[in-house]
Amino acid sequence: MELSGAVWRKSTRSGQNGGACVEVADNLAGVVLVRDTKDRSGGTLAFTPESWRAFVAEVGCQR
């Protein structure tokens, strides 16, 4: 999967907790990417946009 075009943003729910945050990239067609802010090279999770919306709705977050 090509990630070079991903535009990452810090989750609005991450808060100011010393870097224990996630970043989300939702600008690529057909995929939403999630990674750990503290370990950006440690791996990326990929979700379909539908799955990501369902997850966000279930945990009560807002974009």
N, C-alpha and C positions, 0 to 999 in steps of 0.2 A: 504494500500500500504506500503510495506516495504521500508523504507528510509535509513536503517542503512548502506547500501553499497554505498550510494551516495557520490561522490567526488565533493565537491563544489569548484567553482572558481568565483572570482569577475569578473563581466562584464568588458571588456576592454573599454566600453563606459561610465563607471560610473565616471571616472575622480577622481579628488581630491576635492570633494565638501563636505567635512565634514561628510562623512558617509552615504549620501543619495545614496545608491548603491543597486544593485541587485546582487545576486549570482545565478549561473546556475550549475546544475549537469546534464551532458549528457552522463554519463557512464553506465547507466542502460538500459537494453534491452527494447525497445518499449516505452520509456517515457523520456521526458526532464522536469526537475523540476526547478522552479524559486522561490526564496524567497527574502525577504527584509533583507539586511545585518544588519540593526539596530534592527530588531525584528525577529530573527531567529526562535523563537518558535511561532510566530504569525500566521503561516500558510504557506502553500506551494501550488503553482499552478502547475498543471501537464498538459503537452501538448504531443500530439503525435510528433514524430520526424518530420513528414511531416508538421504538423501545425506550429511547431517552425521554421522550415526552411522558410516557407512562410512568417511568421511574420518578421523574421530577414531580408529577402529579401525586404519586403515592407518598412520597416523603414530605410533601407540602412546601417545596421550594418554588421560587419564582425566578424567571429569567431576568 
